[in-house]
Amino acid sequence: MYADGASGAVVHNIGAVTISPIEGKAGYLVRNALADRLDAAGTSTPRYRLDVRLDEKLTGMIVQSDDSVSRERRVMRARYQLVDLSTGAIMLDSTADADAGIDIVSSEYAVIAAEQTAQENLGQDIANQIVTRVATRLRQENRGKREAGKPR
């Protein structure tokens, strides 16, 4: 996918993706993770826009006989679209999801730290999934343009 290294078409196109703001703390984490991955090529002129909406849930998984929760599950789901800025066409419309289990222990501080770490890790996982799909789509787009320009 990344043929020709830093001078390849996919890296150049990925650098041309701008990311719309994403709401909430999880949105901040995902947007920063996406920016770290997409801005690697440093292209200054955006040609694509990435719109992301997040949904996050924290639910009790294991409930003890005294109705206390001993394990939680944090789920993060992203619905995202890659939009071509020149035409307004939606090039990619997909979802990404990730989940993590969290043990509930007697220390409230440890539980809060575990929940925050899970949220950070899920944000990284979601960003990785999105970037992989976006890079694959941009590679397909680039391949299609090259093949359209070949003489028959």
N, C-alpha and C positions, 0 to 999 in steps of 0.2 A: 504494500500500500504506500509506503514511504520511499519508493524508488527515487533515485537521484538525491537522496538526503535532504539537506536544508534548502537546496535549490529546486526541489521537485514541485510539481504542480499542486499536489495535495497540501503540502506544507504552506505553499503560497496562498491557496484558497482558504485554508483554515485560519490563516492570519487575517483574512478579510471578513471574518465573522464578528459582528458586534453583538453584545448580549444585552437584552432589555433588563431593566431592574426586576428583581424577584422579591416578593414580599416576605417579611419576617426574618427571624434569626436564621432559620434553616435556609431561606432564600439567599441571605448574605453569604452563608458558608458555601452553598452550591455555586453561586455566581463567582465568588473568588476562586473556587477550584476550577471552574470552567475558564475563567480569564487566565489563570496560570497555564492551562493547557493550550488554549487557542491563541494566545498572544505570543507564542514562541517565535513565530516568523516575523513579527513586528510590522506587518503590512499596515500602512496608515490609512488607506482608503477602504472603508467598509463596502462590501458588495452584497453581504448577506446579513440578516438579522435573526438571532435566535431568541424566541419567546418561550419562556418556561413558567409553568404553574405547578406549584408544589402542594401536596396533600400529605399531612403527617398525622399519625395516630399512635398513641401510647395506650396499650390495653393490658390488663392483668391476664396472665396465662395460667398460672397455677394458684389456686385458692385453697388455703388450708381449712381444716374443720372449724376453726374459730373465725372464719371469714377474712383472715388476713391474706394478703397477696405475697407470695414468695418469689415470683418471677414475672417480669413484664416483657412485653414484646413491643418494640418500636418499629413502625413501618413508615417508610418514606416512598412516595410515588410522585413521579414527575410526568406531566404531559407537556410535550415540547413540539415546536414547529420551527423549521428553517425556512426563512422567507427570502426570496431573491429581491433585493431592493430596487433593481432596475425595472422589473415587471410586476412586482407584487405577488408573484406566483408562490404558492407553498410548495417547496421542494421536498420536504420531509415532514410528516406528521406522525408522531410516535409517542410511546411511553417508556419509562424506565422505573424500576422499583427495586428496593432493597429492604431488608429487615434485620433486626438484631435482637437477641435475648439479653435481658438484664436481670441479674440476681438481686433480690431485695434483702438487704442485710440490716442489722440493728443500727448501724451508723447512718444517720440521715445524710451526712456529708459524703460518705462513700456512694450512696445511692444517687445523689445529685451529680457527683463526678462521673459515675458510670453512665447516667443518662446523657450528659453532655458529650462524653467521649463517643457514645453510640451515635449521637446526632452528627458529630463531626465526621465519623467514619462512614456513615450512610451518605452524607453529602459528597464525600470523595468518590464513593462507589457510583452514585448517580451521575456525577460529572464524568467519570471514566466511561460509563455506558453511553452517555450522550455524545461525547467526543468521538468515540469509536463509530457510532452510527452516522454522525455528521461527516466524518472523514470518508467513510465508505460511500456515502451519497455523493460527496463532492468528487470523489475518484470516478464514480460512474458518470457523473456529469462531464468531467474532463475527458474521459475516454470517448463518450458520445460525440463531443465537439471535435476531437481529433479524427475520429472515423468519418464524420460528416465532411471534413475538409479533404479527405483522401480522394484522388481521382479514381474513377471506376473503369 
